[in-house]
Amino acid sequence: MTYVITEPCIGTKDASCVDVCPVDCIYTREEDPQYYIDPDTCIDCAACEAVCPVSAIYFEDDVPEQWKQYTATNKAFFKDVPASERTFRQRSERSAQG
């Protein structure tokens, strides 16, 4: 199981979730409308869920019915996008912005 980022993130990309993730498993690309959680790296700590300002993050089993497709969208990102194309803000960049 993992956490999933859903529709409210689209267009927001606040990155509070990225800043608190202890295992650095949240990625995006410049052209993507949202962030994505790597299901193979996520440790289910819920740190990201607690800080999301738009309540877009849910435990996989708790994703609301209207946003269930985001579970597949999230998994597809990590299947289809090569690791070299995924963007991740390094901790030093995150600290400088805070």
N, C-alpha and C positions, 0 to 999 in steps of 0.2 A: 504494500500500500504506500501511497505517497500523498502529497498535497497537490492541488490543481489550481491554477490561476484561471479565472473565468471572465466573462464579458465586461464587468465593471472596470477592469484594468485597461480595456481598449481605449486608446487615446490619452490615457492618464500617465501610465508608466512612471509612477511616482518614485520608485526605487527604494522606498523604505524597507521593503522586503529583502532586497539585495544587501542592504547595509547590515541587517541583523542575522543573516543566514550563517550559522557557524561552520557549515561545510561547503560554502560557495557553490551551491547547486542551481542558482537562478541565472538564466541567460536570456539574451535577445539578440537581435540585429537591428541596425539603424532603421531599416525599412519595415520591421515588424511592428504591429500595433500594440503589442503587449509583451510581458515577460513570460518565461516558461520555466517550470521546475523540472530538473532532471530526475526522473523516477528511480534511476539506478543509484543516485547519489544521496537523495533526500533521506534524512534520518527520522522524519516524522516528529520533529521537536515542537512544531507549531509556532516558532518564533515569528515567522513571516505572517502567519494568519493574524496574530495579535496586533501587528503594526500597520497592516494594510488600511490606508485611509478611505478606501472605497469598498471595503468588505468583499473583495474579489477572490479571496483564497479560502478554499475548503479542503477538508480531508476528503480523499477520493470517494469514500462511501457516502459522504454527506453533501455532495454537489447537488444543488437544486435541480429538479427535473428539467427546467427550461434551459439549463446550461450543461447538461450531461455531455454534449458533443465536445466540450472543451477538454474532457479527459483524453479523448482520441486526438484532438488537435495538439495537446501538450506532448503526448507520446510521439506523434508524427514529427514534431519539430526536431526531436533528438534522433529520430530514425533518418530523416531526410536532409537535415542541415549538417554538413561536415563540421567537426569540432573547430577547424581552422576558421570557419566563418561566424562562429558564435561570439558574441561580445559579452565581456564580463568586466565590470569596473574593479580594478585592483583596490585593496583596502586603503592604500595611500591616497588614491583618488577620492574614495568615499569619505575619508577623514577630512580631506581638504575642503570638501563641499559642505560638511556639517558645520 
